[in-house]
């Protein structure tokens, strides 16, 4: 489970998400329900149809407790349940976050250790998680199976209302003092705990640190000045008794919101929930101040962060201006401010992008940039990262200059039309996770007394917007009120400190020494005993029969097939998926690449981004960007690498072009694509420099949050040609390469490389296309697509280069980085997709994760996550850890997993659970735009998938043992990213990658 902190939605995210419109006649299912009706202990408050989303929303209140309930009735089989609680805080001990973890560690009805993780393997849920936000905590799941839905609802309800909250679980999930080796009291005492290490990892991410510190500084005297996730320096102040009291006062139905979505009957939901709530009475809800007192004058604040070895040392300052916004209970004002933020900040044509990014004042917008309505009073922030320290004042001056210019001149009507077009298109997309998207979109407002149904009615806001625009001075008045004449304004600056990490470590050691110095002999004995108890508890074999479960028969033996047609246009193969798309065409093309040398391949991601960033000789990118937003749902180009389904040493490399549009704009979408592919101006070195600096910054910032993926990719890169290419294009090698390009003053060689790629790729003979659309849009697509294909070069002449024969190697590589935690990976070669052992390895990886690695890496060692995964398409078996306080100890855990598997006899139930967990992903609903893409991108047909399905269902105990013995003892490649380690640095067996030197 990836328990994470929710960040605010930024710029136009809510209105730009992609809700599916499923043809529905389900309004009749609620036809007899009206406000004032009573159902299963609830009183109906509102019933509203929202035609633009083809749903009916019903709000209800539980009469005995006051619990609020929102039901969304919609013809969607991916049903959602969520229960959430208002959990504002008055300190930064992370009590709601640690409680979120601990509630899922056993309950009265399900008194087993960690029933939440156990249910991940006894269910076909398409989603299970829990989230802690700044002032609420929510527990959602989604599934298409009604029995599964009832099972999970029962587990969730008992977990939140009747958790055991054992002290040992608090120690495991929150924080504890424990000997480094629990069984050896001669080893030093240290801080441990899952949340403790999670937040050490979070605060190692300079972007997160900047966002959270700026956010807290905007709201002094309110709950928002504290970290709900927990500050590692404050987490050890939390006691078990305080956790119990927080649960007692906050986890009551009177303080709860329930959310149900989909095509399961409302009556069934209410009856089941009422059964769980019947023993509760209405109680007073705790009050914490959320309303900040507006300032009488602007303020300046600053902070420090670690110096990043991956980025230029003189361009690591972050600076932003934040402005207090509107009361979020005013939903139209929130809508208007989000649109204002979009117009100011989003895309090449936005005035802030032109003034701040195009001028290279900074590498990209700061993490807090955009409109944030997650708080009771919103705020709008505009800032940059990658700034020279000497330019801090200039950045702030430039922001005000833009605001004054926009107030005077207004926005181009075309940009406003484009924003409304994006909203229209966003309502029509058929996405698989629409119910969860709605839940996230309404949660912050709902917990701040906003009527959630008001947040769903997009068209009402659009109509009111049009009236306001017609009256004039619409955005100008808001710029004046909220931005130019707002005294509640914060200038927040964060600068790098080369000693930051060592100071942070010293502070932690000082806090630890202080706590240890106060321990009595009795305390030390208790710590030693607690370590033994916790270890014994983690190793205990439990009777899980109390937990509900699906069975193997609940997995359909037959997969759902996708009807595809294959034709040709202009000698180009075209895959057609004709289905109900709500009037949207989805386009994807892949152009396979010729053999290129690695030094040229490194430029491919930049080439793809350049197509959407540089403009042409006759049009600026700002002008083209306006067209893209006005006529399409977005266009993009990206590299693609796919392993052969029959040979993991055979790879296809390509460039993918992807886009979608309303059917009325089909011609315009293909015309824009043609222009981008054929006319991009690679000689615009000013825009190219901006692009390179931004890309370098984005890559660097992604390492702290996705270090396990970077570690896994690097380790895998020495094992197969596909992953070798993946590392070049998106791994640590690309991070280093892009930062070296960012340091160049002369880009003439870069321009030459991009032109060389342009002359070698995106040609007719290398192209294949996939189109998903309605039957009535096929002819229009054929006509426009033919013109697009015909516009591409029809020659396949490329200077010949020889691809070297790939030979796997098995190194151990360490990347020392300024993090407080580590990310590790060990990767082994497996088999291609069509090989029978692939299914066995997939089941093996699930068994190792759920019965061994999760316990050893997360529960015992305190890492935020870890396990094993088998990538069926890539044919690689990976062990990994995420935000891990340990390094070499975790690598030993990977090695010990082999002996554990070979000595372990798995029960039929355990094998069933492993298969259920795999089929959660195999059978998860997909968005209409993704239908047929496995065939198109990877060449994996429905027949191949059906064979794989049958192989998975047939895996036996002997099969697991056989592949464990056959593959786990083989040589492996290892990669480790994290805090500097003297033992590793001095070990000749390790390759050390020192970035920035």
PyMOL commands that set and color helices and strands:
alter all, ss='L'
color gray80, all
select helices_A, chain A and resi 13-16+26-30+51-53+95-103+115-119+146-161+167-173+194-204+206-218+223-225+232-235+240-250+253-255+266-277+331-345+351-357+389-409+413-426+434-446+452-456+458-471+474-484+500-517+521-539+552-554+598-601+604-611+621-631+663-679+685-705+707-716+721-730+732-742+748-760+764-766+775-790+837-860+888-903+908-922+928-930+933-938+942-954+957-967+982-985
alter helices_A, ss='H'
color red, helices_A
select strands_A, chain A and resi 4-5+38-39+42-50+55-62+68-73+79-86+127-128+131-132+136-143+176-179+189-192+256-262+299-306+317-327+364-365+370-372+377-387+489-497+565-569+572-578+584-592+635-644+647-662+767-773+812-816+822-829+865-871+876-884+973-978+991-992
alter strands_A, ss='S'
color yellow, strands_A
deselect
rebuild
show_as cartoon
